[in-house]
Amino acid sequence: MSTYPSRSNHLYPNHIQTTSPCRANPSPCYPKRSSTGSLTVSRSFHYVHLFRELKLEDEFETSKKFKAKIAKKWKILDSNHSLAENVRILDISIGEEHNTKIFSDATFLKILNLLKGSPFPPHALRLEQPGNSLQPEKMLPALVKASLHQTLTTIFLKTTIYDEDCSNVPLSIFPVCSKLKDITLQDVKIPKESEELSIPAGVDSSPPKILRLDYRNSDQLVKYFLEPPPSLGPLVDLSNLHILKACPHEKEDMACVQPILDIASETLEELYLTTLSTSDIPDERRQFPLAKLVNLKSLSKLRTFEIYVIINAKAKQHVVLRDLISVLKTCPASNSIQRFMLHVSIYGSKPFKGCLDEDWDGVCEEVVRISADKPMEFHLYSAVETNNLSTKTTGDAALYQKIEARVEVALAEHEHISFHPLNTITRWVAE
């Protein structure tokens, strides 16, 4: 289990959120004060917040129970249309038994039709399913009939990492939902034989201009974003991308990063190479050389750069930070970077010599150079990793102190750089 900190969920970023349910419908939402003066929360207040995100998950239930769950949701929404008007997010997590049926389920289609009449229809779709292909001939017409293809700005797709033979996403969903701004992909695969786009009749499709892309173990689809087969045509437009997030420890994913940076060189503002790999076991994660995969030279608007590296404290060669330094050196002296965050996972045990012998001073020199005398934040998060959280580590506190002291000394004469150290010990104290 990793001690690496999770970032805030970007699935529904602020720039695409609608008015909060309480402000849109003030009368049933305000918490009430009891006779004793304490605040109580009405049942309608709970319902409004519950139904801001409409969740459907089968939890390995039988088809009969799953249909009953859908029917229960429909009954609640149909009896109180103000609740339906507060649904902003469709969150569907369904197993292999159900995932080709839900978009033809009569009750579910009635729910979609009810949402269609909302003054603020859902803007986000989260679809998580572990196996067999969703059928685009059912899914896309259902979204179009409910007019969701005109309102969806955010989509999150997650599928299984184990099934190599299935197609898990209808590729047509991207040009059909032409207002998409935010895409998150986890373990998404494409057909071995490329499909032709299946655009429902009467729909004007065009590649959506994506502002944020977050992907992990989904290089096949991202490559289609970059170079779609002739039978498909463009799926998305990445030329206006503002935020990119990828996993630095998935080699195929990283091969797509530089082509994306080249396309979005004039607009990209935030680059996060911080996503955890598909393995939850620290020893199975590998640090790939990134110097030949990432070049920051042309990113004139880049304000935030975060990267996650793995240091093996027992390694005889100390090349991880030198590789990072090579990446930082590609950043020109004239740049817009205001925030650099380095996440470091350290594998090994006391005395952690391999970690201390890494080129920490060289990293600080690059931070100073990149800052170019302008205000800049340098965040360092350090974590000694173990395969078992119950395993007690020794010497990690002293290691953190030594690393942070070296950085503080290197930056002592540069007051315009604000250094923010954090580690697994100070993190728990802070929380």
C-alpha positions in Angstrom: 0.0 0.0 0.0 1.4 3.3 -1.0 1.9 6.3 1.3 2.0 8.6 -1.7 -0.5 11.4 -1.2 -3.5 11.5 -3.4 -4.3 14.8 -5.1 -7.7 16.3 -5.0 -10.2 14.8 -7.4 -10.2 16.8 -10.6 -13.2 15.0 -12.1 -15.4 17.9 -11.8 -13.1 21.0 -11.8 -14.4 24.4 -10.7 -14.4 26.0 -14.1 -17.2 23.7 -15.3 -19.3 23.4 -12.1 -22.8 24.7 -12.2 -24.5 26.6 -9.4 -24.6 24.6 -6.2 -27.9 22.8 -5.5 -28.5 24.9 -2.3 -28.2 28.2 -4.0 -30.3 27.1 -7.0 -33.1 25.9 -4.7 -32.8 27.8 -1.4 -36.1 27.0 0.2 -35.6 23.3 1.0 -31.8 23.4 1.4 -31.0 25.7 4.4 -30.1 23.8 7.6 -32.6 24.5 10.3 -32.1 25.6 13.9 -33.7 23.4 16.5 -35.5 24.6 19.7 -32.2 24.2 21.6 -30.4 26.4 19.1 -28.3 23.7 17.4 -28.3 23.3 13.7 -30.2 20.4 12.2 -30.3 19.4 8.6 -33.6 18.6 6.9 -34.2 15.4 5.0 -34.7 17.4 1.8 -31.2 18.9 2.4 -29.7 15.4 2.5 -31.7 14.4 -0.6 -30.6 17.4 -2.6 -26.9 16.7 -2.0 -27.4 12.9 -2.4 -28.9 13.5 -5.8 -26.4 16.0 -7.1 -24.5 12.8 -8.0 -26.8 10.1 -9.3 -25.0 6.8 -8.6 -25.9 3.4 -10.1 -23.7 0.5 -9.1 -24.6 -3.2 -9.2 -22.2 -4.4 -6.4 -22.3 -7.9 -8.0 -26.1 -8.1 -7.5 -28.4 -10.1 -9.6 -30.0 -8.5 -12.6 -33.4 -8.5 -10.8 -31.9 -6.6 -7.8 -30.1 -4.2 -10.1 -33.3 -3.4 -12.0 -35.0 -2.9 -8.6 -32.3 -0.4 -7.7 -32.9 1.6 -10.9 -36.7 1.5 -10.2 -36.2 2.9 -6.7 -34.1 5.8 -8.1 -36.8 6.5 -10.7 -39.5 6.5 -8.1 -37.7 9.0 -5.9 -36.9 11.3 -8.8 -40.3 11.1 -10.4 -42.0 11.9 -7.1 -39.9 15.0 -6.6 -38.7 16.7 -9.8 -36.8 19.3 -7.8 -34.4 16.5 -6.9 -33.9 15.6 -10.6 -33.1 19.2 -11.3 -30.2 19.0 -8.9 -28.5 16.0 -10.6 -25.2 17.2 -12.1 -23.3 14.0 -12.3 -24.1 10.6 -13.6 -21.9 8.0 -11.9 -22.4 4.5 -13.3 -20.4 1.6 -12.0 -21.6 -1.7 -13.4 -20.4 -5.2 -13.8 -20.0 -7.3 -16.8 -23.5 -8.9 -16.5 -25.2 -5.5 -16.8 -23.0 -3.2 -18.8 -24.5 -3.9 -22.2 -28.1 -3.6 -20.9 -28.4 -0.4 -18.9 -28.7 2.0 -21.8 -31.6 0.0 -23.2 -33.3 -0.4 -19.8 -36.7 1.3 -20.0 -36.6 2.6 -16.5 -33.1 4.0 -16.8 -34.1 5.7 -20.1 -37.1 7.3 -18.3 -34.6 8.7 -15.8 -32.5 10.2 -18.6 -35.6 11.7 -20.2 -36.5 13.3 -16.8 -33.0 14.8 -16.5 -33.4 16.2 -20.0 -36.1 18.6 -18.7 -33.8 20.0 -16.0 -32.8 23.7 -16.3 -29.3 22.5 -15.4 -28.9 19.0 -17.0 -25.9 16.8 -15.9 -22.6 18.0 -17.1 -20.4 15.0 -16.0 -20.5 11.3 -16.8 -18.5 8.8 -14.8 -18.6 5.3 -16.3 -16.8 2.5 -14.6 -17.2 -1.1 -15.8 -14.9 -4.0 -15.6 -15.4 -6.1 -18.6 -17.4 -6.6 -21.8 -17.9 -3.8 -24.4 -20.5 -1.2 -24.0 -22.6 -1.2 -27.2 -22.3 2.2 -28.9 -25.5 1.6 -30.8 -27.4 1.6 -27.5 -25.3 4.0 -25.4 -24.9 6.9 -27.8 -28.6 7.1 -29.0 -29.6 7.1 -25.3 -27.3 10.0 -24.5 -28.5 11.9 -27.6 -32.2 11.3 -27.0 -31.7 12.8 -23.5 -29.7 15.6 -25.1 -26.8 14.9 -22.8 -24.4 15.0 -25.7 -25.1 18.8 -25.7 -24.4 19.3 -22.0 -21.6 16.9 -21.0 -18.4 18.7 -20.4 -16.7 16.1 -18.2 -16.2 12.4 -18.8 -14.4 9.8 -16.7 -13.9 6.3 -18.1 -12.4 3.4 -16.2 -12.3 -0.2 -17.2 -10.5 -3.4 -16.3 -6.7 -3.7 -16.6 -6.9 -7.5 -17.1 -9.0 -8.1 -20.2 -6.8 -7.5 -23.2 -9.4 -8.5 -25.9 -12.4 -6.3 -25.2 -13.4 -2.9 -26.5 -14.4 -0.9 -23.5 -15.5 2.4 -24.9 -17.4 3.6 -28.0 -15.0 5.9 -29.7 -17.8 7.9 -31.2 -18.7 9.3 -27.8 -16.0 12.0 -28.1 -17.0 13.8 -31.3 -20.7 13.2 -30.4 -20.2 15.0 -27.1 -18.7 18.0 -28.8 -18.8 20.2 -25.7 -16.4 18.0 -23.7 -13.7 19.9 -21.9 -12.4 17.4 -19.4 -11.4 13.8 -20.0 -10.1 11.2 -17.5 -9.1 7.7 -18.7 -8.1 4.8 -16.6 -7.1 1.4 -18.1 -9.2 2.1 -21.2 -8.6 0.0 -24.3 -9.7 0.2 -27.8 -10.7 -2.6 -30.3 -7.9 -4.5 -32.0 -9.6 -3.7 -35.2 -10.5 0.0 -35.4 -14.2 0.7 -35.6 -15.9 3.2 -37.8 -17.5 6.2 -36.1 -21.2 5.5 -35.4 -22.8 8.9 -35.2 -26.5 8.9 -34.4 -28.7 10.4 -37.1 -29.3 14.2 -36.9 -26.2 14.8 -34.6 -23.7 17.5 -35.6 -20.4 16.1 -34.4 -17.1 17.8 -34.2 -13.9 17.1 -32.2 -14.3 18.7 -28.7 -11.7 21.2 -27.6 -10.2 19.6 -24.5 -8.9 21.7 -21.7 -7.9 18.9 -19.3 -6.7 15.4 -20.0 -5.8 12.9 -17.3 -4.9 9.3 -18.4 -3.3 6.2 -17.0 -2.7 2.9 -18.8 -4.7 4.2 -21.7 -2.0 4.9 -24.3 -3.9 3.1 -27.1 -6.8 5.6 -27.0 -4.5 8.6 -26.4 -2.6 7.6 -29.6 -5.9 7.6 -31.4 -6.4 11.2 -30.0 -3.1 12.1 -31.5 -3.3 10.2 -34.8 -6.7 8.7 -35.5 -7.0 6.0 -38.2 -8.4 7.3 -41.5 -11.7 5.4 -40.8 -12.3 7.5 -37.7 -11.2 11.0 -38.3 -10.3 13.4 -35.5 -11.7 12.4 -32.1 -10.7 15.4 -30.0 -8.8 18.7 -30.3 -5.9 19.0 -27.9 -4.5 22.3 -29.3 -6.1 24.3 -26.4 -5.2 21.9 -23.6 -4.5 23.7 -20.3 -3.9 20.8 -17.9 -2.2 17.4 -18.6 -1.8 14.6 -16.1 -0.1 11.3 -16.8 1.8 8.5 -15.0 5.6 8.7 -15.2 5.9 5.0 -14.5 3.8 3.7 -17.4 6.3 3.7 -20.3 3.7 3.6 -23.1 1.7 6.4 -21.5 4.9 8.5 -21.3 5.6 8.0 -25.0 2.4 10.1 -25.6 3.4 13.0 -23.4 5.8 14.9 -25.7 3.5 14.8 -28.7 0.7 16.2 -26.5 3.1 18.9 -25.2 4.0 19.8 -28.8 0.3 20.2 -29.8 -0.5 22.3 -26.7 2.7 24.2 -26.4 1.0 27.6 -26.6 -1.7 26.9 -24.0 -0.5 24.3 -21.5 -0.4 25.8 -17.9 -0.2 22.8 -15.7 1.7 19.5 -16.1 1.4 16.7 -13.6 3.5 13.6 -14.0 2.3 12.3 -10.7 -0.4 9.5 -11.3 0.3 6.2 -9.6 0.9 3.2 -11.9 -1.6 0.4 -12.1 0.4 -1.6 -9.5 -0.4 -0.9 -5.9 2.8 -2.7 -4.8 5.7 -0.3 -4.4 8.4 -2.8 -5.5 6.6 -3.3 -8.8 6.8 0.4 -9.8 9.7 1.3 -11.9 11.4 4.7 -12.6 11.9 5.2 -16.3 14.5 7.7 -17.7 12.4 10.8 -18.6 15.1 13.0 -20.1 14.3 11.8 -23.7 10.6 11.8 -23.1 9.8 15.2 -21.7 11.0 18.6 -23.1 9.6 21.8 -21.5 11.3 24.2 -23.9 8.3 25.4 -25.8 5.8 25.6 -22.9 5.8 29.3 -22.5 2.7 29.4 -20.3 3.5 26.6 -18.0 2.9 27.7 -14.4 2.8 24.5 -12.5 5.0 21.4 -12.9 4.7 18.4 -10.6 6.6 15.1 -10.9 6.7 11.9 -9.0 10.0 10.0 -8.9 11.1 6.7 -7.3 14.5 6.4 -5.6 15.9 3.0 -4.7 18.1 3.6 -1.6 20.1 0.5 -2.3 21.0 1.4 -5.9 24.7 1.7 -6.7 24.1 4.3 -9.4 22.5 7.6 -8.4 20.7 8.7 -11.6 17.1 9.5 -10.7 17.6 13.1 -9.8 20.2 13.6 -12.5 17.6 12.5 -15.0 15.1 14.9 -13.4 17.7 17.7 -13.7 18.0 16.9 -17.4 14.2 17.5 -17.7 14.4 20.7 -15.7 17.2 22.0 -17.9 14.9 22.0 -20.9 12.9 24.8 -19.3 14.2 28.1 -20.7 15.4 30.9 -18.4 12.4 33.0 -19.6 9.5 31.0 -18.3 6.2 31.3 -16.4 6.7 28.6 -13.8 5.4 29.7 -10.4 5.2 26.3 -8.7 7.3 23.1 -8.8 6.5 20.1 -6.7 8.6 17.0 -6.4 7.1 13.9 -5.0 9.7 11.3 -3.9 9.1 7.7 -3.0 12.1 6.1 -1.4 12.4 2.3 -1.3 14.9 0.7 1.0 16.0 0.8 4.6 18.3 2.6 7.0 20.8 4.3 6.3 19.3 5.1 2.9 22.7 5.9 1.4 21.6 5.7 -2.2 18.9 8.3 -1.6 21.3 10.7 0.2 23.9 10.4 -2.6 21.4 11.6 -5.2 22.0 15.1 -6.6 19.7 17.2 -4.4 22.0 20.2 -4.8 21.7 19.9 -8.6 17.9 20.0 -8.3 18.1 23.1 -6.2 20.4 24.8 -8.7 17.8 24.2 -11.4 15.0 25.5 -9.2 17.0 28.7 -8.7 17.7 29.0 -12.4 14.1 28.5 -13.4 12.9 31.0 -10.8 15.0 33.7 -12.5 14.6 35.9 -9.5 10.8 35.8 -9.6 8.6 34.5 -6.8 8.4 30.7 -6.9 7.2 27.8 -4.7 9.1 24.6 -4.3 7.2 21.8 -2.7 9.0 18.6 -1.7 7.1 15.6 -0.5 9.2 12.6 0.7 7.9 9.2 1.6 9.7 6.0 2.6 7.6 3.2 1.0 7.0 -0.3 2.3 5.0 -3.1 0.8 3.2 -3.5 4.1 1.8 -0.5 6.1 2.2 -2.5 9.3 5.9 -2.8 8.8 7.6 -0.2 10.9 10.4 1.8 9.2 13.4 3.1 11.1 15.5 6.0 10.3 13.0 7.7 8.0 12.6 10.8 10.3 16.4 11.4 10.2 16.4 10.9 6.4 13.7 13.5 5.9 15.6 15.9 8.1 18.8 15.5 6.2 17.2 15.9 2.8 15.2 19.0 3.8 18.2 20.5 5.5 20.3 20.2 2.4 17.6 21.9 0.3 17.1 24.7 2.8 20.9 25.4 2.8 21.0 25.4 -1.0 18.1 27.9 -1.2 19.1 30.0 1.9 20.2 33.0 -0.2 17.2 32.9 -2.5 14.4 34.5 -0.5 12.1 34.7 -3.5 11.9 30.9 -3.5 9.4 29.6 -0.9 10.3 26.1 0.2 7.5 23.8 1.5 8.7 20.4 2.8 6.3 17.6 3.7 6.9 14.0 4.5 5.0 11.0 5.8 5.6 12.1 9.4 4.8 15.8 9.2 1.8 14.9 6.9 0.2 12.8 9.6 0.9 15.5 12.3 -0.7 18.1 10.0 -3.8 16.0 9.5 
